[in-house]
């Protein structure tokens, strides 16, 4: 049974004690910013050499601070799944991330997500009206107005139009 490759990210100076603990934990790689690596070369070269002797790779990164958990394509997929109705908890489980990590990465997109979820719900309602043969030119016009108001973030007016559509579709001809 092969064990998982362990990487330790740090943006802080590693003491001799820190290095010994990393070796004991079986860390395979240590990544640190160039400035920290250079500082350790001056002040604690023995600790760096000890890491290398025990087979721990030392990598230099330009990235400072906590590494990003969600990037580009994965973020788009996560947003898509939330728009399609999946909960943040389910998405976090699926991508093996914490809920807070998901939330931190999508919070700037929440307005867009809410808008798209609303659009999807409206589209589903439109499909239902077509299925029930209740979709008319008047309803089509209302749906166009509704979409325009959603795009302009005029949700009060969008709500009024949606209520008109619902009332009209419930009427018996």
C-alpha positions as CSV (number, residue, x, y, z in Angstrom):
1,X,0.0,0.0,0.0
2,X,1.6,3.3,-1.1
3,X,1.3,6.3,1.2
4,X,0.2,9.7,0.0
5,X,2.9,12.2,-1.0
6,X,3.1,14.8,1.7
7,X,3.9,18.4,0.9
8,X,4.4,21.0,3.6
9,X,3.9,24.6,2.6
10,X,5.5,27.3,4.7
11,X,6.0,31.0,4.5
12,X,7.9,31.1,7.8
13,X,11.5,30.4,8.9
14,X,12.0,26.7,9.9
15,X,14.0,26.1,13.1
16,X,16.1,23.0,13.7
17,X,13.2,21.6,15.8
18,X,10.7,22.3,12.9
19,X,13.0,20.4,10.5
20,X,13.3,17.4,12.8
21,X,9.5,17.3,13.2
22,X,9.0,17.4,9.4
23,X,11.5,14.5,9.0
24,X,9.7,12.5,11.7
25,X,6.3,13.1,10.1
26,X,7.6,11.7,6.8
27,X,7.1,14.9,4.7
28,X,8.3,14.4,1.1
29,X,8.5,18.0,0.1
30,X,8.8,21.4,1.7
31,X,7.8,24.5,-0.3
32,X,8.8,28.0,0.7
33,X,9.2,31.5,-0.8
34,X,12.6,32.4,-2.1
35,X,13.2,34.9,0.6
36,X,12.7,32.3,3.4
37,X,15.0,29.9,1.6
38,X,17.8,32.5,1.3
39,X,17.4,33.5,4.9
40,X,17.6,29.8,6.0
41,X,20.8,29.4,3.8
42,X,22.4,32.2,5.8
43,X,21.1,31.3,9.3
44,X,20.4,27.6,9.3
45,X,22.1,25.9,6.4
46,X,22.5,22.7,8.4
47,X,18.7,22.3,8.7
48,X,18.3,22.7,5.0
49,X,21.0,20.1,4.4
50,X,19.4,17.8,6.9
51,X,16.1,17.9,4.9
52,X,18.0,17.0,1.8
53,X,19.9,14.1,3.5
54,X,16.6,12.6,4.6
55,X,15.2,12.8,1.1
56,X,12.9,15.8,1.6
57,X,12.7,17.9,-1.6
58,X,12.9,21.7,-0.9
59,X,11.1,23.8,-3.5
60,X,11.0,27.5,-3.9
61,X,7.8,29.2,-4.8
62,X,6.8,32.7,-5.7
63,X,3.5,32.3,-4.0
64,X,3.5,33.6,-0.4
65,X,0.8,32.7,2.1
66,X,-1.7,29.9,2.0
67,X,-2.0,28.2,-1.4
68,X,-5.3,28.6,-3.3
69,X,-7.4,25.5,-3.1
70,X,-9.8,26.1,-6.0
71,X,-8.6,27.3,-9.4
72,X,-9.9,28.2,-12.9
73,X,-11.7,25.2,-14.3
74,X,-12.5,23.6,-11.0
75,X,-14.0,26.9,-9.7
76,X,-16.2,27.1,-12.9
77,X,-17.4,23.5,-12.3
78,X,-18.2,24.2,-8.7
79,X,-20.2,27.3,-9.6
80,X,-22.0,25.4,-12.3
81,X,-23.0,22.6,-9.8
82,X,-24.2,25.2,-7.3
83,X,-26.3,26.9,-10.0
84,X,-27.8,23.5,-10.8
85,X,-28.9,23.1,-7.2
86,X,-26.2,21.2,-5.5
87,X,-25.5,22.4,-1.9
88,X,-22.1,23.8,-0.9
89,X,-21.8,20.8,1.5
90,X,-22.3,18.3,-1.3
91,X,-19.8,20.1,-3.6
92,X,-17.2,20.3,-0.8
93,X,-17.6,16.5,-0.2
94,X,-17.3,15.8,-3.9
95,X,-14.1,17.9,-4.4
96,X,-12.7,16.9,-1.0
97,X,-12.5,20.5,0.2
98,X,-13.8,22.3,3.3
99,X,-17.1,24.2,3.0
100,X,-15.3,27.4,4.1
101,X,-12.9,26.9,1.2
102,X,-15.7,26.6,-1.3
103,X,-17.5,29.6,0.2
104,X,-14.3,31.7,0.2
105,X,-13.8,31.0,-3.5
106,X,-17.3,31.7,-4.7
107,X,-18.4,34.5,-2.4
108,X,-17.5,37.1,-5.0
109,X,-19.6,35.3,-7.6
110,X,-22.7,34.9,-5.4
111,X,-24.7,37.6,-7.2
112,X,-24.1,35.9,-10.5
113,X,-24.9,32.5,-9.0
114,X,-28.2,33.7,-7.6
115,X,-29.1,35.3,-10.9
116,X,-28.3,32.1,-12.8
117,X,-30.2,30.0,-10.3
118,X,-33.2,32.3,-10.7
119,X,-32.9,32.1,-14.5
120,X,-32.7,28.3,-14.4
121,X,-35.8,28.1,-12.3
122,X,-37.6,30.4,-14.7
123,X,-36.4,28.4,-17.7
124,X,-37.8,25.2,-16.0
125,X,-41.2,27.0,-15.5
126,X,-41.2,28.1,-19.1
127,X,-40.6,24.5,-20.2
128,X,-43.5,23.4,-18.0
129,X,-45.8,26.0,-19.6
130,X,-44.8,24.8,-23.1
131,X,-45.5,21.1,-22.0
132,X,-48.9,22.1,-20.7
133,X,-49.6,24.1,-23.9
134,X,-50.0,27.3,-21.9
135,X,-47.2,29.2,-23.5
136,X,-48.5,32.0,-25.7
137,X,-47.1,35.1,-27.4
138,X,-48.2,37.2,-24.4
139,X,-46.3,34.9,-22.0
140,X,-43.3,35.0,-24.3
141,X,-43.3,38.8,-24.1
142,X,-43.5,38.6,-20.3
143,X,-40.6,36.2,-20.2
144,X,-38.5,38.6,-22.4
145,X,-39.3,41.4,-20.0
146,X,-38.5,39.2,-17.0
147,X,-35.1,38.3,-18.5
148,X,-34.3,41.9,-19.2
149,X,-35.2,42.9,-15.6
150,X,-33.1,40.1,-14.2
151,X,-30.1,41.2,-16.4
152,X,-30.5,44.7,-15.1
153,X,-30.7,43.5,-11.5
154,X,-34.2,45.0,-11.2
155,X,-35.6,42.2,-9.1
156,X,-38.7,44.0,-7.8
157,X,-40.0,44.5,-11.3
158,X,-38.9,40.9,-12.2
159,X,-41.0,39.6,-9.3
160,X,-44.1,41.6,-10.5
161,X,-43.7,40.2,-14.0
162,X,-43.2,36.6,-12.7
163,X,-46.4,37.0,-10.7
164,X,-48.2,38.1,-13.9
165,X,-46.9,35.0,-15.7
166,X,-48.1,32.7,-12.9
167,X,-51.5,34.3,-12.7
168,X,-52.0,34.1,-16.5
169,X,-50.8,30.5,-16.7
170,X,-53.3,29.5,-13.9
171,X,-56.3,31.1,-15.7
172,X,-58.8,28.8,-17.4
173,X,-59.6,30.0,-20.9
